[in-house]
């Protein structure tokens, strides 16, 4: 054990990056490999007398009574989609994102909508005063009936107010601003964040009240104290978006009560975050005609098919070593596709800077976008446009072959719904049932796909 004092505390060292505990100071954390991250911390010493009587004895699995979890449907359909149908009673939901991305705006909107539906909501802010929250609420058009605001950071005071008001929804903004006075550490430290989250989880499950907590992110994009928070809470959501884009994506990375494959799409406007009912149309709204280096790809975000525009630009390098830049696509996939285009298709890209970009701030991680990236690069290099009535989907193999992708029927149907009439698909795909207004074009190699996809037969390779 660490050093114990007369006051019933002991001294340990805690990594401020990942939360690992050590009995002595270490220069480098053996868990996350960060340097100089251990901070001396005093924590209450646990003795056998501190352990309370167990109220819940072990039960035989066959004797455990199951019940369907009650869900609180939220008035935002996109939010419900990510949560798996609504908030589960007693669940603890962590929502995180970059500063200024819209976390507080989204939580205040959700709180107001739940209050309008008849529930009592408590919005606890540790970073803003009540007049500041009121100004933001007026901008969002929120009147505030049954929505109670509390500007407090002491968790004991917060919990006492929650007990008195008995709300149906609680919002803590943010968890890094809340502290427990008996802990000898500053607010926002690993110890404070962990203990405060555990106390909130115990209260939420005991009272069956769903609770939102907002969390900051570190400089590398992870939630501050990621392993500590993500292991404690029931649901982890990320609000993502590029600084220059008005679109925001709410993505689930952990959900004990539903799928983590769903994504909600919002647009930031003056009146707050507005749901995007047709994301494909929104992402393609600024696309024009026969744009060179532009290909439309039907991708999947969870169970939702989305049509996105992938752009590419090739230009002779001004330096000895050509550069590769990927925005919204995986950098490793861009390198792979460039190598295949050079080796298997014969495009001389060794002296070309290549930039690939997904419009609208969306990020694509699935290999089904490989063919779209390759077509955009070939289009820019040949200076010939891709057929504007065509979409392309397929994974590119190292031999230049095209491999099948999942749920091809849904992708093609989404393309047909938005007016596209041709779709390049891998020849190895099973027979698909496509709508009458779109024609699937099976291709077996990347060379064949480029020959078919470029306008008026130009760009034969």
N, C-alpha and C positions, 0 to 999 in steps of 0.2 A: 504494500500500500504506500501511497505518497505520504508526505509529512503531515501529521495531524496536529492541530492547535488545541488550546484549552477551550476555545469557543465552539468546539464541535465541528470544525471545518478541516479539510485536508487540501493540500496543494498538489495540483497536477498541471501538466502542460498540454494544451490543446492546439491542434493545427487550425488556423483560421481559414484555411482553404477547403479542407475536406472533413474536419471534425475529429480526426484521429487523436486519441488520448495517449499520453506517455507519462511515465513516472519521473522522467528526467528530460532536460532540454535537449533537443536534437537540432543540428544545423539544417538538415534536409529531411523532409517528411518521407518515410519509407512507403507511404500509401499513394500520395499524389505527386511526390518528387519535387515539391515546391521548396525553395530555400528560405530560411529565416521566417518561417510561418508559425512556429510554436510560441505561444504566449502563456506565461504563468497565470494560473487561474485557481481561485479558492472555491471549493464546492463543499456542500454539507457532507459531513462524514456519516456514512450509513452504518448503523449498529443493529443487532438483532432486535432490540427493543423498538426500533423505528418501524419495523415491518408490521403492518396492521393485519388483523385477522382476515383470512380469505373469505370473501362473501360468496364467491362463485366456485364451488367445488367442481372437480372434474366430472364430466358426464360421458357415458357411453355413447358412441357415435350414433348407434341405432335408436337411441332415446332422445336425441336432439330434435326439438320441434322447429320446423322451418316455417317461415312466413314471407310472403311477397313484400319487398320493401316498398314503402309508400314513396311516391315521387311527387315533387312539386313542379308542375310544368311551368316553364318560364314563358312570358309573352313574346320572347324573341325566338323564332323558329331556328335560326342559324345557331344560336347558343344551345338550344335543346338538342340539335343534331349532334353537336360535339359531346355533350354530356351523356348522350345515349337515351334521351327521352325526357330529361328533367333532373332536378336535384333530388337525391335520395335523402330521406330524413336522417339527421345526425351525421351527414357526410361533411368532411373537411376538404375544401377545394382550394388549391393554390393556383393563382393566375399570375404569370410573370411576363416580363417583356422589357425592352429598352426604355430608358427614360424618355417621357414625352410621346410614347407610342399610342397612349389612349387607355391605359389600364383603369385609372380613376374615373375617366369619362364613362367607360363601359360599365363599371361597377355601380356608378351613381345612376345610370339609366336603368339597369336591371333592378336596383333597389326601388326606384320610383315606380316602375311597372308592377312589381310585386305588391307595393303599397297601394297602388290604384286598384289592384284586383281584390283588395280587402285584407291583406296581411299586414302585420306590424313589423317594420324593418328598423334595425338600428345600424347606422353607418358610423363607425368609429374611425376618426382620422387622427393620426399622430403627427402629421406633417403640415396640415393646413388648419387655419382658424375657421370658426363657424361662418363669419362674414365672407371669407374667401370661397367656401363651399357654396354659400348662397348665391354669390355672383356667378359661379359656374352653373349652378342649377337654373338661374334665370336665363342664361345663354342657351341652355338646353330645353327651355320651356317646361321646367319641372316646378309644379306648385308645392308639393311636399306634404300633403295630408298623409298621416300615419307613417311618415318617414322621419325618424328621430336621429338627430345628429349629436355626436359626442366627440369633443376634442380632448383626448386624454391619452396618456402613454403608460401610466401605471396599470399593470394588468389586474391587480387586486381591485382597484377602483372600477375598472371596466367590467369585471365579472360581477361585482356587486350591483351595478346598474342593469346588467343583463338579467340577473335574478329578479330584480324588482319589476322590470318592464315585461318580461316573458315574451320575447319577440318570436316571429315565425321565420325570420331570416336575419343573419348577422354578417356584417362586412367589416373586416379589419384592414385598414389602409394606412400604413403597411406594417408587416410583421417585424421589419427591422427597426421600427420606431418604438415598439412596445418593449417594456422591460419589467423585471421583477426586482424590487428593491433589496431583497435579501441576498441576491447574487452579487458578488464583488467584481462585476465586470460591466463594461459600458454597453449601452443599448446597441444592438446590431451585431454583437459578437456571437461567435458560434454557440457559446453556452447559453446566452440570453435567447437567441432564436430558437434553439432546441427546446429549452424548458418552457418558453412561452407557447410554442406550438403544441407541446404535449399537454399543457394545462387546457388550452383551447379545445384540443381533441377530446380530452376527458369530459369537459363541460358539454360539448356539442353532442356526444354520443349518449351521455347521461340524460340530457334534456330532449334528445331527438330533434335538434334544431340544425338545419343546414347552415354552414358557415363558409364564407369566402374570405381568404386572406391574400393580400397582394404582396408580391416579393420582388425585390430588386434583382438585377443581374450583375455579374462581375464583368470585368473588362474583356474577358474571353467569351462572353455570351451565356455563361451558365448562371443558374440561380445561385445567389449568395448562400453558401452553405448547402450545396446541391444534394449531397448524400444525406445530410441531416434532414432537410425538409422533404425531399421526395420519398424517403422511406417512411415518414410519419403520416403524411396526408393520404387521402383516398384518391384524389384526382389532381393531376398536374396539367395545367393548360398554359400554352405560350401564345402571346399575342405578337404576331410578327408583321413586318412591313418595311419597305425601303423608305428612307427619309424623304425622298422626292416623290413618292407615290402616295395617292390618297387611299389606296386599298389596304386593308388589314386582314390578316388571316388568323383565325383562332384555331389552334391545333392542339389536340390532346396527345400527350406522350405517356400518360399513365391514367388508367381508369379501372377501379375495382368493380364498377357496376356496369360497364359497357365496353364498346370497342374503342381502340385508340387510332383507328384508321380514318376517322371523320375529320372534316375541316369546315369551319364556318367562314364566310366571306362577308366583310363589311367595307363600307366606304366612309371615310372621314369627311364630314361636311360641317357647316356652321352649327347646325342643330344636333351635332353629335355623330355617333356611329350609326349608319343606316344599313340595314340588311340589303345584300345584293341578291335578288331573286334569280337572275340569269347571269352567273359569273362568266360563262363563255362569251356571251355577247359583249359584256363589259370589257373583257380582256382584248377583244378583237375590234373594239369600237373605232380605233384610230388607224386600223390597217387600210392600206389603199392598194388597189389594182395589182399590176404586175411589178411588185416591189422586188428588186434584186437582193438576194441574200436573205429572203424571208420565207419561212415554211410554217404552216399551221399543223399542230400535232394534237390529237385527242389523247389527253393524259387522264389518269385517275387519281383523285385525291380521296382516299378512303373508298367509299362506294359510289362517289359522285364523279361522273365523267366531265372533264373540262377541256375546252378547246383553247389552246394558248399559242401565241406567235413566238417562234424562235428565230432570232436574227443572227446573222454572222457577217463579219467583214474581214476580208483578207487584203493585205497591202504589203508591198516589198519592204523588208526591214531596213531601217537606217543604221542598224548596229550589226555586229558580227553574229550575234546569237538572236534568232527570232523569238518573239515573245508570244505567250499564250495567255489569254485572259478569259475567265469564265464568270459570268454574272447570272446566277439562277440555275446553273447546271453544274454537275460535278466536274471538278478540274481533271480528275483522273480519266473520266469518260471522254472528255475533250481531247486529251492526249492520245487515248486509244483510237478514237475515230480518225484523228489526224494521221496517225501512223497507218491505219488501214487504207485511207484514201491515197496516201503516198505509195505504199507498197503494193496494194492489190488493184487499185483503180488507175494508178499512174499519174495522179495530179502532183505536180512538182511544188510541194508546199514547204520544202526545206528552207527556203529563203523568204517565207511569208510570215508576217505578224498575223495572228488569228485572234479575233475577238468574237465570243459567242455570248448572246444575251437573251433572256426571257423577259418579254415586255410585261408591264404591270406589277413588277416586284415579286412575281411568283417564283418559287424554287421547285425544281423538278429533280427528284432523286431516282426515278425508275428508269431502267434501260430501254423501255419502250420508246423513249424520245430520241434514241440514237439515230434512227433514219432521218428524222427531221433536222437534227444538227448537221448530219452529213450532207443532206440536200442543200441546206443554207450555205455551208462552206463551199460546196461545188458551184452553186449559183453565183456567189460573190467572186470566186476565182475565175470562172468562165465569163463573168459579167453578163449573165443571161438569167432572166427571172424564172422562178418556179411557177407552174400553172396556178393561177389564183383560185381556180375551182377545185383544187386538189388538196387533200390532207394526207399525211404520211405517218405510219406507225410501224415500228419494228425494232428489234434488238440486233445490233451489228456484231457479228463474230469476228475473230481474228483472221479468218480466212476470207473475209469479205462476204460471207453468207449472211442471210437474214433469218433470224430465229423468231419463233412464235411468241406472242405476248398473251397475257390473260385478259379475259372479259372483252374480247374483240367486238362482239355483237353490240355491246353498250356503247363502245367508242364510236363505231360506225354510225349507229343510230343518232348520236348527239351531233355528229358532223352533218348528217342529212337534215336534221332539224334546223340547222343554221344555214342551209342553202348550198352546201358543198355537194358536188355530184360525182366526184371521183375520189377513191381512197387507195393509196398504195399499202398493201398488206403483205406479210411474208407468205410465200408459197407453201411453207410447211404448216401453216395454220389449218385447223380443222375447218370444214365447210361452215360458212357463216350465213345467217339469215339476215340479209341487209334490206332496208326499205327500197321501194321501187325507184325512188328519185336519186339514188346513189349507186355507183357501179364500183365494186371492189376489183382492184387490179392486182392479181398475185404476181409477185416478183421473187426470184430466188437469190439474187446477188445484189450487192450494192451498185455494181457497175450497171446492171440492167435498170435499177431503180432511178439512177441519175439520167439514163437515156430516156426513160419514159416521163420523168417528172419535170424536166425543163421545157420551157415553152417552145412550141413549133419545131421540136426535134433538135434544137440547137444543143450544143454541149455534149455531143456524142464522144464517149471516151472508150 
